[in-house]
Amino acid sequence: MLAVEQSAPDFELPDQDGNPVSLSSLRGKWVLLWWYPKANTPG
C-alpha cells in the first residue's frame, strides 16, 4: 500500500501491442492506471 504522495515503484507491463512499457519510461508524463482486481481471476 502506498502512502499519500509516495512514489510508485517502477514496474513493466505490455502495451496493447505486446511491447514492454515501464513506469520509469513515462516519467514526466501523465499516467493513468486502471485495473479490476478480481475481474475474471480466481480468488
The first five atom37 places (N, CA, C, CB, O) and aatype in JSON, in Angstrom:
{
  "aatype": [12, 10, 0, 19, 6, 5, 15, 0, 14, 3, 13, 6, 10, 14, 3, 5, 3, 7, 2, 14, 19, 15, 10, 15, 15, 10, 1, 7, 11, 17, 19, 10, 10, 17, 17, 18, 14, 11, 0, 2, 16, 14, 7],
  "atom_mask": [
    [1, 1, 1, 1, 1],
    [1, 1, 1, 1, 1],
    [1, 1, 1, 1, 1],
    [1, 1, 1, 1, 1],
    [1, 1, 1, 1, 1],
    [1, 1, 1, 1, 1],
    [1, 1, 1, 1, 1],
    [1, 1, 1, 1, 1],
    [1, 1, 1, 1, 1],
    [1, 1, 1, 1, 1],
    [1, 1, 1, 1, 1],
    [1, 1, 1, 1, 1],
    [1, 1, 1, 1, 1],
    [1, 1, 1, 1, 1],
    [1, 1, 1, 1, 1],
    [1, 1, 1, 1, 1],
    [1, 1, 1, 1, 1],
    [1, 1, 1, 0, 1],
    [1, 1, 1, 1, 1],
    [1, 1, 1, 1, 1],
    [1, 1, 1, 1, 1],
    [1, 1, 1, 1, 1],
    [1, 1, 1, 1, 1],
    [1, 1, 1, 1, 1],
    [1, 1, 1, 1, 1],
    [1, 1, 1, 1, 1],
    [1, 1, 1, 1, 1],
    [1, 1, 1, 0, 1],
    [1, 1, 1, 1, 1],
    [1, 1, 1, 1, 1],
    [1, 1, 1, 1, 1],
    [1, 1, 1, 1, 1],
    [1, 1, 1, 1, 1],
    [1, 1, 1, 1, 1],
    [1, 1, 1, 1, 1],
    [1, 1, 1, 1, 1],
    [1, 1, 1, 1, 1],
    [1, 1, 1, 1, 1],
    [1, 1, 1, 1, 1],
    [1, 1, 1, 1, 1],
    [1, 1, 1, 1, 1],
    [1, 1, 1, 1, 1],
    [1, 1, 1, 0, 1]
  ],
  "atom_positions": [
    [[0.85, -1.17, 0.0], [0.0, 0.0, 0.0], [0.9, 1.24, 0.0], [-0.97, -0.01, 1.23], [1.85, 1.34, 0.79]],
    [[0.6, 2.16, -0.88], [1.35, 3.41, -0.95], [0.71, 4.46, -0.04], [1.43, 3.93, -2.4], [-0.51, 4.51, 0.1]],
    [[1.54, 5.27, 0.55], [1.05, 6.39, 1.35], [0.79, 7.57, 0.42], [2.06, 6.78, 2.47], [1.29, 7.59, -0.71]],
    [[0.04, 8.54, 0.88], [-0.24, 9.74, 0.1], [1.09, 10.4, -0.26], [-1.15, 10.73, 0.89], [1.97, 10.55, 0.59]],
    [[1.22, 10.78, -1.52], [2.4, 11.44, -2.09], [3.64, 10.54, -2.18], [2.74, 12.64, -1.27], [4.72, 11.03, -2.5]],
    [[3.5, 9.26, -1.91], [4.61, 8.32, -2.07], [4.67, 7.89, -3.53], [4.45, 7.08, -1.12], [3.64, 7.59, -4.13]],
    [[5.88, 7.85, -4.1], [6.04, 7.43, -5.49], [5.82, 5.93, -5.63], [7.43, 7.8, -6.01], [6.18, 5.15, -4.75]],
    [[5.22, 5.55, -6.75], [5.02, 4.13, -7.03], [6.35, 3.5, -7.43], [3.95, 3.92, -8.15], [7.18, 4.16, -8.06]],
    [[6.56, 2.24, -7.09], [7.79, 1.57, -7.51], [7.76, 1.34, -9.02], [7.98, 0.23, -6.76], [6.68, 1.22, -9.61]],
    [[8.92, 1.27, -9.64], [8.98, 1.03, -11.07], [8.48, -0.37, -11.38], [10.41, 1.22, -11.6], [8.73, -1.31, -10.63]],
    [[7.77, -0.51, -12.49], [7.3, -1.82, -12.95], [7.18, -1.76, -14.47], [5.94, -2.22, -12.28], [7.21, -0.68, -15.07]],
    [[7.04, -2.92, -15.08], [6.93, -3.01, -16.53], [5.76, -3.9, -16.91], [8.23, -3.55, -17.15], [5.58, -4.98, -16.34]],
    [[4.95, -3.46, -17.88], [3.8, -4.21, -18.36], [3.76, -4.1, -19.88], [2.47, -3.68, -17.72], [4.3, -3.15, -20.45]],
    [[3.11, -5.05, -20.55], [2.99, -4.93, -22.0], [1.9, -3.93, -22.38], [2.68, -6.29, -22.63], [0.88, -3.81, -21.7]],
    [[2.13, -3.21, -23.49], [1.1, -2.3, -24.0], [0.13, -3.08, -24.88], [1.74, -1.13, -24.8], [0.19, -4.31, -24.94]],
    [[-0.77, -2.38, -25.56], [-1.79, -3.03, -26.36], [-1.22, -3.84, -27.52], [-2.75, -2.0, -26.89], [-1.91, -4.69, -28.09]],
    [[0.06, -3.58, -27.88], [0.7, -4.33, -28.96], [1.68, -5.38, -28.44], [1.42, -3.38, -29.88], [2.35, -6.04, -29.23]],
    [[1.75, -5.53, -27.12], [2.64, -6.5, -26.53], [4.05, -5.99, -26.27], [0.0, 0.0, 0.0], [4.91, -6.75, -25.83]],
    [[4.3, -4.71, -26.53], [5.62, -4.13, -26.29], [5.75, -3.72, -24.82], [5.87, -2.91, -27.22], [4.81, -3.15, -24.26]],
    [[6.9, -4.0, -24.19], [7.05, -3.65, -22.78], [7.13, -2.13, -22.57], [8.3, -4.32, -22.21], [7.8, -1.42, -23.33]],
    [[6.45, -1.66, -21.54], [6.47, -0.24, -21.16], [6.71, -0.2, -19.66], [5.13, 0.5, -21.55], [6.0, -0.84, -18.89]],
    [[7.71, 0.56, -19.25], [7.99, 0.68, -17.81], [7.49, 2.02, -17.3], [9.5, 0.53, -17.53], [7.4, 2.99, -18.05]],
    [[7.17, 2.05, -16.04], [6.7, 3.29, -15.42], [7.79, 4.36, -15.5], [6.29, 3.04, -13.94], [7.49, 5.53, -15.72]],
    [[9.05, 3.96, -15.32], [10.13, 4.94, -15.37], [10.29, 5.57, -16.75], [11.45, 4.29, -14.95], [10.76, 6.7, -16.86]],
    [[9.9, 4.85, -17.82], [9.99, 5.42, -19.18], [8.94, 6.49, -19.41], [9.84, 4.32, -20.22], [9.04, 7.25, -20.38]],
    [[7.96, 6.58, -18.54], [6.89, 7.56, -18.66], [7.06, 8.74, -17.71], [5.55, 6.9, -18.42], [6.16, 9.57, -17.58]],
    [[8.2, 8.81, -17.05], [8.44, 9.88, -16.07], [8.23, 11.24, -16.72], [9.88, 9.77, -15.49], [8.71, 11.5, -17.82]],
    [[7.5, 12.11, -16.04], [7.22, 13.45, -16.53], [5.95, 13.53, -17.36], [0.0, 0.0, 0.0], [5.54, 14.62, -17.77]],
    [[5.31, 12.37, -17.62], [4.06, 12.34, -18.37], [2.93, 11.94, -17.44], [4.17, 11.35, -19.57], [3.16, 11.34, -16.39]],
    [[1.71, 12.28, -17.83], [0.54, 11.84, -17.07], [0.36, 10.34, -17.28], [-0.74, 12.62, -17.49], [0.47, 9.85, -18.41]],
    [[0.09, 9.61, -16.19], [-0.13, 8.17, -16.27], [-1.4, 7.82, -15.51], [1.1, 7.38, -15.69], [-1.59, 8.24, -14.36]],
    [[-2.27, 7.06, -16.15], [-3.49, 6.59, -15.5], [-3.44, 5.07, -15.48], [-4.77, 7.12, -16.24], [-3.34, 4.44, -16.53]],
    [[-3.52, 4.49, -14.3], [-3.56, 3.04, -14.14], [-4.98, 2.64, -13.79], [-2.55, 2.55, -13.06], [-5.58, 3.21, -12.88]],
    [[-5.51, 1.68, -14.5], [-6.88, 1.24, -14.28], [-6.87, -0.28, -14.26], [-7.86, 1.79, -15.37], [-6.34, -0.91, -15.18]],
    [[-7.43, -0.86, -13.23], [-7.48, -2.32, -13.17], [-8.71, -2.75, -12.39], [-6.21, -2.89, -12.52], [-9.3, -1.97, -11.63]],
    [[-9.08, -3.97, -12.6], [-10.19, -4.59, -11.88], [-9.58, -5.75, -11.11], [-11.34, -5.06, -12.87], [-9.32, -6.81, -11.69]],
    [[-9.36, -5.59, -9.82], [-8.64, -6.59, -9.04], [-9.16, -8.01, -9.14], [-8.66, -6.19, -7.63], [-8.36, -8.95, -9.1]],
    [[-10.45, -8.21, -9.26], [-10.95, -9.58, -9.27], [-11.73, -9.92, -10.54], [-11.84, -9.81, -8.06], [-12.47, -10.91, -10.56]],
    [[-11.58, -9.13, -11.57], [-12.31, -9.39, -12.82], [-11.7, -10.59, -13.54], [-12.28, -8.15, -13.74], [-10.53, -10.57, -13.93]],
    [[-12.48, -11.62, -13.71], [-12.06, -12.82, -14.42], [-10.82, -13.5, -13.85], [-11.81, -12.47, -15.83], [-10.06, -14.13, -14.59]],
    [[-10.62, -13.38, -12.55], [-9.49, -14.06, -11.91], [-10.0, -14.88, -10.73], [-8.4, -13.04, -11.43], [-11.0, -14.51, -10.1]],
    [[-9.32, -15.99, -10.44], [-9.73, -16.75, -9.27], [-9.38, -15.98, -7.99], [-9.07, -18.14, -9.26], [-8.41, -15.23, -7.96]],
    [[-10.17, -16.17, -6.97], [-9.87, -15.57, -5.69], [-10.71, -14.41, -5.43], [0.0, 0.0, 0.0], [-10.59, -13.78, -4.38]]
  ]
}
